[in-house]
Amino acid sequence: MTNELTYTRNGDYLIPDLTLTQQPETVPLGKYGRMRKDYLENHRPILFQKLLLEEGLYPHLRETDETAHRRLRELMPRLAETAGATEALKAADPMQWVGLMNTCKAQAEEMIRNELVFH
């Protein structure tokens, strides 16, 4: 099987007829995968085009999303413990506990964005 490249004439230019290989069914990207895609499109267009043409964009975005979610699951318990968001506090003062947990999640997401999404 030869991989002959064919061209289509468009005025004075020959445009290659590019086709993508058949991709397996894909799972929709999560929050961090979509953020990474947006970042690459707007701030790293050459890398974005390279990944897109080599058919590595979706696997890269999927891996980024999975890694970010795994990192969030690892960070949250440590940040909550450091902040003092214990089960005792949850029972005694639920509003304060929710506030601490929201702060912890914001800190974890900021770390993830800096480490994985915007690098």
C-alpha positions as a Markdown table, in Angstrom:
| # | Residue | x | y | z |
|---|---|---|---|---|
| 1 | Met | 0.0 | 0.0 | 0.0 |
| 2 | Thr | 1.6 | 3.2 | -1.1 |
| 3 | Asn | 1.0 | 6.5 | 0.6 |
| 4 | Glu | 1.0 | 8.6 | -2.6 |
| 5 | Leu | 0.1 | 12.3 | -1.8 |
| 6 | Thr | -2.3 | 13.8 | -4.3 |
| 7 | Tyr | -2.9 | 17.5 | -4.9 |
| 8 | Thr | -5.8 | 19.7 | -6.0 |
| 9 | Arg | -5.2 | 22.7 | -8.1 |
| 10 | Asn | -6.6 | 25.9 | -6.6 |
| 11 | Gly | -5.7 | 28.8 | -9.0 |
| 12 | Asp | -1.9 | 28.8 | -9.3 |
| 13 | Tyr | -1.4 | 26.7 | -6.2 |
| 14 | Leu | -1.4 | 22.9 | -5.6 |
| 15 | Ile | -3.1 | 22.1 | -2.3 |
| 16 | Pro | -2.3 | 18.6 | -0.8 |
| 17 | Asp | -5.3 | 16.4 | -0.3 |
| 18 | Leu | -4.8 | 15.5 | 3.4 |
| 19 | Thr | -6.9 | 12.9 | 5.1 |
| 20 | Leu | -6.9 | 11.9 | 8.8 |
| 21 | Thr | -6.8 | 8.3 | 9.7 |
| 22 | Gln | -9.8 | 6.7 | 11.3 |
| 23 | Gln | -9.9 | 7.7 | 14.9 |
| 24 | Pro | -11.5 | 5.5 | 17.6 |
| 25 | Glu | -14.6 | 6.8 | 19.4 |
| 26 | Thr | -13.6 | 9.6 | 21.7 |
| 27 | Val | -14.8 | 10.6 | 25.1 |
| 28 | Pro | -15.7 | 14.3 | 25.4 |
| 29 | Leu | -12.9 | 16.4 | 26.9 |
| 30 | Gly | -13.3 | 17.6 | 30.5 |
| 31 | Lys | -12.7 | 21.1 | 31.9 |
| 32 | Tyr | -8.9 | 20.9 | 31.9 |
| 33 | Gly | -8.6 | 19.4 | 28.5 |
| 34 | Arg | -10.7 | 22.2 | 27.0 |
| 35 | Met | -8.7 | 24.8 | 28.9 |
| 36 | Arg | -5.4 | 23.3 | 27.5 |
| 37 | Lys | -6.9 | 23.3 | 23.9 |
| 38 | Asp | -7.8 | 27.0 | 24.3 |
| 39 | Tyr | -4.4 | 27.8 | 25.6 |
| 40 | Leu | -2.6 | 26.0 | 22.8 |
| 41 | Glu | -4.8 | 27.6 | 20.1 |
| 42 | Asn | -4.3 | 31.1 | 21.5 |
| 43 | His | -0.8 | 31.1 | 22.9 |
| 44 | Arg | 1.1 | 28.2 | 21.3 |
| 45 | Pro | -0.3 | 28.0 | 17.8 |
| 46 | Ile | 2.7 | 26.2 | 16.3 |
| 47 | Leu | 2.5 | 23.4 | 18.9 |
| 48 | Phe | -1.3 | 23.3 | 18.4 |
| 49 | Gln | -0.9 | 22.9 | 14.6 |
| 50 | Lys | 1.8 | 20.3 | 15.0 |
| 51 | Leu | -0.2 | 18.2 | 17.4 |
| 52 | Leu | -3.3 | 18.6 | 15.2 |
| 53 | Leu | -1.5 | 17.5 | 12.0 |
| 54 | Glu | 0.3 | 14.6 | 13.7 |
| 55 | Glu | -3.1 | 13.5 | 15.1 |
| 56 | Gly | -1.7 | 13.8 | 18.6 |
| 57 | Leu | -3.9 | 16.7 | 19.8 |
| 58 | Tyr | -6.8 | 14.7 | 21.2 |
| 59 | Pro | -4.6 | 12.2 | 23.1 |
| 60 | His | -2.5 | 15.1 | 24.5 |
| 61 | Leu | -5.7 | 16.9 | 25.7 |
| 62 | Arg | -7.1 | 13.7 | 27.1 |
| 63 | Glu | -3.9 | 13.0 | 29.0 |
| 64 | Thr | -3.8 | 16.5 | 30.3 |
| 65 | Asp | -7.4 | 16.3 | 31.5 |
| 66 | Glu | -6.9 | 12.9 | 33.2 |
| 67 | Thr | -3.7 | 14.0 | 34.9 |
| 68 | Ala | -5.3 | 17.2 | 36.1 |
| 69 | His | -8.2 | 15.4 | 37.7 |
| 70 | Arg | -5.9 | 12.9 | 39.3 |
| 71 | Arg | -3.8 | 15.7 | 40.7 |
| 72 | Leu | -6.9 | 17.5 | 42.0 |
| 73 | Arg | -7.9 | 14.3 | 43.9 |
| 74 | Glu | -4.4 | 14.1 | 45.4 |
| 75 | Leu | -4.2 | 17.7 | 46.4 |
| 76 | Met | -7.6 | 18.3 | 48.0 |
| 77 | Pro | -7.2 | 16.1 | 51.1 |
| 78 | Arg | -3.7 | 17.6 | 51.8 |
| 79 | Leu | -4.9 | 21.1 | 51.4 |
| 80 | Ala | -8.1 | 20.5 | 53.5 |
| 81 | Glu | -6.0 | 19.0 | 56.3 |
| 82 | Thr | -3.6 | 21.9 | 56.2 |
| 83 | Ala | -6.6 | 24.4 | 56.3 |
| 84 | Gly | -8.2 | 22.6 | 59.2 |
| 85 | Ala | -11.3 | 21.5 | 57.2 |
| 86 | Thr | -12.0 | 18.4 | 59.4 |
| 87 | Glu | -15.1 | 16.3 | 59.8 |
| 88 | Ala | -15.5 | 17.8 | 63.3 |
| 89 | Leu | -15.6 | 21.3 | 61.8 |
| 90 | Lys | -18.0 | 20.0 | 59.2 |
| 91 | Ala | -20.4 | 18.9 | 62.0 |
| 92 | Ala | -19.9 | 21.9 | 64.2 |
| 93 | Asp | -19.8 | 24.7 | 61.6 |
| 94 | Pro | -20.8 | 23.6 | 58.1 |
| 95 | Met | -20.6 | 27.1 | 56.6 |
| 96 | Gln | -17.0 | 27.6 | 57.7 |
| 97 | Trp | -16.2 | 24.1 | 56.4 |
| 98 | Val | -17.7 | 24.8 | 53.0 |
| 99 | Gly | -15.7 | 28.1 | 52.9 |
| 100 | Leu | -12.5 | 26.3 | 53.7 |
| 101 | Met | -13.2 | 23.6 | 51.1 |
| 102 | Asn | -13.9 | 26.2 | 48.4 |
| 103 | Thr | -10.7 | 28.0 | 49.2 |
| 104 | Cys | -8.8 | 24.7 | 49.0 |
| 105 | Lys | -10.4 | 23.8 | 45.7 |
| 106 | Ala | -9.5 | 27.2 | 44.3 |
| 107 | Gln | -5.9 | 26.8 | 45.4 |
| 108 | Ala | -5.7 | 23.3 | 43.9 |
| 109 | Glu | -7.1 | 24.4 | 40.6 |
| 110 | Glu | -4.7 | 27.4 | 40.4 |
| 111 | Met | -1.8 | 25.0 | 41.0 |
| 112 | Ile | -3.1 | 22.6 | 38.3 |
| 113 | Arg | -3.6 | 25.4 | 35.8 |
| 114 | Asn | 0.0 | 26.6 | 36.3 |
| 115 | Glu | 1.5 | 23.1 | 36.3 |
| 116 | Leu | -0.4 | 21.4 | 33.6 |
| 117 | Val | -2.6 | 23.7 | 31.5 |
| 118 | Phe | -0.6 | 26.9 | 31.0 |
| 119 | His | 2.9 | 25.5 | 30.6 |
